[in-house]
């Protein structure tokens, strides 16, 4: 049970508003935002900012539907400080049955933004703010006054704006580091300064909130510094999505607070075990995959290639892991075999993939034998690339440790055609069985990836369920005109779950090689059992 003596802070999730402003990404329908709001609500946040109703009819519809859905969290929407916008925006709360409405007003407070964006003098800006807050308090339960670009505002002017906003009826004051330019200690100093300037923050009559952007990679650190300095609310987004480099990632905040539960003297209602449900759905809607290196959600979060790391983790996972990724339900732990690997990693991979091969397990108990086999693995991964399951099966078969040679791909071609908006893909794959024999497969469908999966299923003669596919890549222009792509896939068979990855220059081949790894793992293990 949480310690009730700890200071309670609010978590304000703006995935559906600031996250929806991510360049190149946007939610495509009101139903997407509505379903994601349900999942974010299950994460235990205190307030969900549903959107910017005046931005578009779809925004107004999605905000209205979310407000009417009886979620546990409060529902906020943002609007400019214009009386007509306020009157239109608050209409989204008409279907709300419980008094959980929050209207988030936004005004810039830095000199450059007031002059060039707002085109108002500071005194006129304050007069507009007071008028709009007073108007909004007649409509909603809570008014949050958001000060844009607060990190570059004159501190004395900002503190005066805070006091005036509270006196006018605002109960939450949000200061935004809009450009992500503050260091954590500067954020903390600003929070302490404003807390001293407005006693309502300390008394609980008003809440001081911070909204940190990640332009310098400091959003989470700055948010935590703000909490230590006395801030009562943090604004976050799932996976940190948002304008430019994004915001404080919800799941990373939950991770840190979970690991350092007593360090900050605070408590929240966050449920980090809901990370997978939220982030996987979010990535599906955005049409993107898991970043390789992002904390908590990255597909390399629990992957280990160094032999020293593999040895330590095999003996005791605490040697290199604070929290297992499985706790958050995002990714599987993987030992990567390469020229950096050691015998501990080789033994672990063999146990995971070929537990039904007693001969192999006995072989690997010998240090000499395991070391000799490792040399073959290191040679196969001499270019630093990972040694895939198929390559490992070839090595084991050559050493007579597997009774069946693995299948290989000797050729793959894809033809795409379009009729109107309908795409048809035809995939031609030549498969070898480790001998002179070659089988040819042709499939057609709406995507090359689905054709590849169907071919893999026909080879295995068992279902293959692709649970996760995440792509990343870069263009190696200084080397060649090719583009290297990497894929991470989670694949479920009737008996096992696999996490595999591949890289190369041909997208469909990389995808099929992951499927073929699973096929060979399943068939090799079955043939030896």
Order of alpha helices (4+ residues) and beta strands (2+ residues): beta-beta-alpha-beta-alpha-beta-alpha-beta-alpha-beta-alpha-beta-alpha-alpha-beta-alpha-beta-alpha-beta-alpha-beta-alpha-beta-alpha-alpha-alpha-alpha-beta-beta-beta-alpha-beta-beta-beta-alpha
